[in-house]
Amino acid sequence: MERPVRIGVAGIFHETNGFAPGTTDLHAFQAEWVEGEHAFAERYRHTRTCMGGVLEEAERLSVQLVPGLYTYAPPGGIIGAEDAETLLAGLAASLEPGLDGVVLILHGAMAAETYADMEAEALRRVRGKLGPETAVAVTLDLHANIGADMVARSDVLVVYDTYPHVDPFERGAEALRLLAAAIGGRIRPVSAWRHSRMLVAPQTMVTDREPMKRLIDRALELERLPGVLNVAVAGGFPYGDVPDAGMSFVVTTDHDPALAERLAEEMASLAWSLRDSFAFAQLRLEEAMLLPLPAHGPAIWVEGSDNVGAGAPGDATHVLRHLLGWHVRSLVVIRDAEAAALAGRIGAGNEIRCTVGGKTDTQHGEPVAIEGKIRLLHDGEFTHEGPFMTGRRIHMGLTAVIETGNVTVMVTERRVMPMDIGYLRCVGLQAERFQLIVVKSAVAWRSAFGDIAGQEVYLDTPGCCSANLLHFRYRRVRRPIYPLDMPGSGGTAAD
Ligand SMILES: [Zn+2]
């Protein structure tokens, strides 16, 4: 009897924000550090994650899955040189020699002090370990900054088609399916890559809205053509100040390089023709406060500049400061380990007086003094119940719900991405009861509040994830690039 196909699965997942304060260290990767077959299955079976998709598809195809190391750190600052070495060496070492192929689950915007494109380096190490004959498939986040090396070092490259990301499961399954077909000799994947020469803010990458919808729809249309295996649209991550930052396209065909080149060119031209529609309008706080509140459902104030999901500290106080003393019943979540610990010592039901937020750097505001009642203390653990990575376990750390006037301040030990309603439900808060909810997010908040939001207000506040890209001083991104270098069509040069 023939031996079964053996496919490894491993990954290092980090979205690196080159403008965020501080570095991301190994400790941050303890947020998710899963090694070996048993731990992998235990953690990801029946979850709607990329890993869950790989697991299920492997079972369906009777492929033997051989998990190595998978680790994730929340988005944050650049990865230090030494820690990058440890991670890369750990990844390569965790893969058994002799595998027929490997699926690498990566983000695509990971950067270290030593590697502007850390995914490309990860691929080089894995190829070095397993040899040139081993087929490699890669899954990437829609916010990947894809460069030529990443494409050259992988056989199959699949990118999420959705933002908010609700399809990692399907993309994981797709990557494994294509890889297994390549190993079996049923397809011979070849890829072409094009960079759009555009930097785009995440807020305009929502895939069920124009202009991004147009790109995704076209990609899905092209995927139905004979000979086309995958058309990947990567919106890019504009806060990674790396040469390849920005929107790019990878088209994979079944042994038809000319077709791949032609379609990649078509996608890049289409994106370029849409460039001005990627501009994003925001309001200043003073303007937002003049808006009438919605009759039904809370107003969602989107503080994208402190987007935890893109590496911001989650402790910006610009908005909180304005809300205190206002007549509106509002909710703000602030990361402040110190204040959470203090609340923990004082105890639920008691009064607290402290400062919250503004403790990371100056661009995200000063600490704000609050005084109020500690309604509740919680260990901050919950499970995703909504459509985004359903089943995923989240650890917010010690969490205190403090009521001060009309404002409910939820203070968390760790940073929280407001992308699943479970983060409020676990502390007994009902979103519908607030007139206004502040979310430190660009778009992911929609999978938590999209159904109940009475109004969406996008705020132009300072911070390392501002949607106004002209605020930043880029040093390494390849120039010229839109909108930094195209005065008259959306912007002026930033430096
Ligand atoms: Zn993303």
Residues whose N, C-alpha, C, O or C-beta is under 5 A from the ligand:
A	BS01	ZN	D141 L142 H143
